């Protein structure tokens, strides 16, 4: 299931992993963006191979399209959906996206690796014993995170 989209996603993930060790060059925001591009690319590659087209590229829409193809592990769905709080994709809906902090990034990278495995047809493996919590764990509207 290797295609250009998947190769680019893997490159973004490699860059984010490498950038984690270089805080002087990569901010938490830039590492989030690289990781988000990787996650998006893995899902799009998977969906393309299955003949499914998401309505939009928001993480929740990618998950919805993936569920149309087959079951997606709950913790994977929830982890990917949680990343939406860091994005503003629509200028018509006023949202104050949360800023990721450096402590959020290892959990995001773990999630990206699990998405990569799942979308490649491999078992994503269990989430770490202590699932990564996002320090920026508030929804854009200021309430508790969706569960």
N, C-alpha and C positions, 0 to 999 in steps of 0.2 A: 504494500500500500504506500510505496514511496513515490512522492510527486514533488513538484517544485514548491508548492505551498508548505508541505511537511518539512522539506529541507530548510526553507527560510525560517520556519517556526523553531526548528532545532538550532539554527544559528542564533536566533534571538535568545533562546534559553541559555546557550553556551555563553553568550555575551553577558547576560545577567549574572550567571554564576561567577564568571570571571570578575565582573564589576563589583561584586559583593566585597571582595578583598581589597578594593581600591576606592575607599571612601573619599579620597581627595579628588577623584575623577568622576565618580558616579554618585549622584544624590539618591536618596530613597525614591524620589519621584521618577527619576530616569530608570532606576532598576524596576520599579513597578511597571513603567511603560514597556520596557523590554519584555518583562514577564507576561504582561497582558497581551502583547503582540504574539508571543509564543503560544499562549493558551488559545487565543483566537485562531491562529494558524492551524494548530492541531485539530481543533473542532471543525474548521472549514474544510480541511483536507479529508477528515473522516466523513463529513456530511456529503461532500462532493462525490466521494467513492460510493456512497449509498444512494446517490441520486436525490438527495434531500437538500432543499435550499431554505435557509433561515429567513424569516421575515425581515429581520434586522441583524446587526452585528453586536448588539448588546449581549452581555453574557447570559442573561435570562432567556433571550431569544435563541441563542445557540443551544442551550440546554433543552428548551422546548422542542426544537427541531431534532435534537438527538433522541429525545424520548419518543418521537414519532417513528424512529427507526427501531428502537428496542429499549430495554431497561438500562438505566444509568444508576450506579450506586448512589444512595442517598447522601452520604458524606461528600461525595464528589460533586453532586449537584449543589448542595448547600455551600460548599467551599467556593465554587465558581460563582454562584449567585452573589455571595458576600462581596466579591470584588467590584460589583456594580457601584458600591458606595464611594469608590474612588474615581468614578468617571462621570463626565457630563457629555452625553452624546447628542442631546437635543437642545438647541438654543431656545426653543419655545417653552420649555418647562424649566422654571427657575429652580436650580438645585445648587446647594453649596456642597460640592464634593469634599470628602474628607481627604486630608493629606496623609499618605502613608509615612510611617516612620521607619527608620532602619531596622528596628526589631520586628517589623511586619514581614520583611523580605524573605528570611529563611522559610517561613511557613508558606509564602506564596510560591517560592521555588519548589518546595516539596509538592504542593498542589499541582504545579505545572508538570512535574515529573510524573505524577499519577495520571494526569490528563493525557500526557504523551503515551504512557503505557496503555491506557484504556482505549484510546483512539487508534492505536496500532494493533488492537486485538489481543493484547496481553492483559492479564489480570493486573489491576493497578496496585494490588497489595493493600494491606491495611494502612490506614492513616497512622502516624506515629502514636505511641501509647498515650502521650499527652498531646492531643491535637493542637496544632498551632493556633493561638488566639491572636487576633489582630488588635494591637494596642489602639488602633483607630476604630474600634468596634462600635461605632454609632452609625445609624442610618443617616442618609443625607438630610432627612427631616428632623433629626435630633433625637429620635426615640431609640428604644433598644433595637439591637439587630434582629432581623427576621430569622426565625428558626424553623 
